[in-house]
Every structure is written in C-alpha cells, then in structure tokens.
Amino acid sequence: MWHDVRRLHEHHGEVPVEVRILKLAEEVGEAAEAVIGMKGLNSRKGVCRTREDLLDELSDVIITAAVARCAVAGGDVEAARIHFERRMEAVTVRAGL
C-alpha cells in the first residue's frame, strides 16, 4: 500500500497540504452520502446506494488520508507509515486489545 501512496503523492506534485486535507473532508462527505443513500434517508432519492458504494467511498477516505499523511510528513512515506503504525498501536492499546 505505501508504495502506491508514494506514487500518488508524487503524482499530485506540489498540491498544498491544505488542499489535500480539504479533499479528505470531501471524501468523508461522500461516504456520508453513501450511508444516506443506502438507508434511504433522503426521501427525494430513496435507496440509491449500495454497500459496495459505501465500501468504495471508505476506501477513498483511507487512500486520501494516507496521501495527505505523506504530504504532512514532507513527502517521507516511510515516516508517514511509521507514525501510522505507532498510532494504530496506541489506539488498539487504548481499546484494550
């Protein structure tokens, strides 16, 4: 995964970190829209999205966040990966796992 994150980070070149964070917020909104569509919570549209749509949107959130992490780490994918792994450990410990 991190090899592809590096490639995506490089592909987006000099896109500022702030723009990458805004893109992440957009992707989270699209995941929320997928939930609304799956549950038919918009009476005008009814049920219009699937579980697969939601999984796609959640994947986009994860990918966009990982690329943003790389940008925040100054393009150092290894530093972004190591920080992510430390954070995952902290979260699982806090959860009692």
C-alpha positions as CSV (number, residue, x, y, z in Angstrom):
1,M,0.0,0.0,0.0
2,W,2.7,2.5,1.0
3,H,4.4,2.1,-2.4
4,D,1.2,3.2,-4.1
5,V,0.8,6.1,-1.6
6,R,4.2,7.3,-2.6
7,R,3.2,7.1,-6.3
8,L,0.0,9.0,-5.7
9,H,1.8,11.7,-3.5
10,E,4.3,12.2,-6.3
11,H,1.6,12.3,-9.0
12,H,-0.1,15.1,-7.2
13,G,3.2,17.0,-7.0
14,E,3.0,20.3,-5.3
15,V,-0.6,20.3,-4.2
16,P,-0.6,22.1,-0.8
17,V,-1.3,20.1,2.3
18,E,-4.3,22.3,3.0
19,V,-5.9,21.2,-0.4
20,R,-5.2,17.6,0.4
21,I,-7.0,18.0,3.8
22,L,-9.9,19.6,2.0
23,K,-10.0,16.7,-0.4
24,L,-10.1,14.3,2.6
25,A,-13.1,16.2,4.0
26,E,-14.8,15.9,0.6
27,E,-14.2,12.1,0.6
28,V,-15.7,11.8,4.1
29,G,-18.7,13.7,2.9
30,E,-19.1,11.3,0.0
31,A,-19.0,8.4,2.5
32,A,-21.8,10.1,4.5
33,E,-23.8,10.5,1.3
34,A,-23.4,6.8,0.6
35,V,-24.8,5.9,4.0
36,I,-27.7,8.3,3.4
37,G,-28.3,6.6,0.0
38,M,-28.0,3.1,1.4
39,K,-30.5,3.8,4.2
40,G,-32.9,5.8,2.0
41,L,-32.7,8.7,4.4
42,N,-33.3,11.3,1.6
43,S,-37.0,10.9,0.8
44,R,-36.4,12.6,-2.6
45,K,-33.9,9.9,-3.7
46,G,-34.9,6.9,-1.6
47,V,-32.5,3.9,-1.5
48,C,-30.0,4.8,-4.2
49,R,-26.6,3.5,-3.0
50,T,-25.2,0.1,-2.1
51,R,-22.9,-1.4,0.4
52,E,-20.3,-1.6,-2.4
53,D,-20.7,2.1,-2.9
54,L,-20.0,2.7,0.8
55,L,-17.0,0.4,0.8
56,D,-15.7,2.3,-2.3
57,E,-16.1,5.7,-0.5
58,L,-14.5,4.4,2.7
59,S,-11.6,3.2,0.6
60,D,-11.3,6.6,-1.0
61,V,-11.2,8.1,2.5
62,I,-8.3,5.8,3.6
63,I,-6.3,6.4,0.4
64,T,-6.8,10.2,0.5
65,A,-5.8,10.3,4.2
66,A,-2.7,8.2,3.5
67,V,-1.6,10.5,0.7
68,A,-2.3,13.5,2.9
69,R,-0.2,11.9,5.7
70,C,2.7,11.6,3.2
71,A,2.4,15.3,2.4
72,V,2.3,16.3,6.1
73,A,5.4,14.2,6.6
74,G,7.2,16.3,3.9
75,G,6.9,13.5,1.3
76,D,8.6,11.0,3.5
77,V,6.3,7.9,3.0
78,E,8.4,5.8,5.5
79,A,7.9,8.4,8.2
80,A,4.2,8.5,7.4
81,R,4.0,4.7,7.6
82,I,5.9,4.5,10.9
83,H,3.8,7.2,12.5
84,F,0.6,5.5,11.3
85,E,1.8,2.2,12.9
86,R,2.6,3.9,16.2
87,R,-0.8,5.5,16.2
88,M,-2.5,2.2,15.4
89,E,-0.7,0.6,18.3
90,A,-1.8,3.4,20.6
91,V,-5.4,3.1,19.5
92,T,-5.5,-0.7,19.9
93,V,-3.9,-0.4,23.4
94,R,-6.4,2.2,24.4
95,A,-9.2,-0.1,23.2
96,G,-7.8,-2.9,25.4
97,L,-6.7,-5.1,22.6
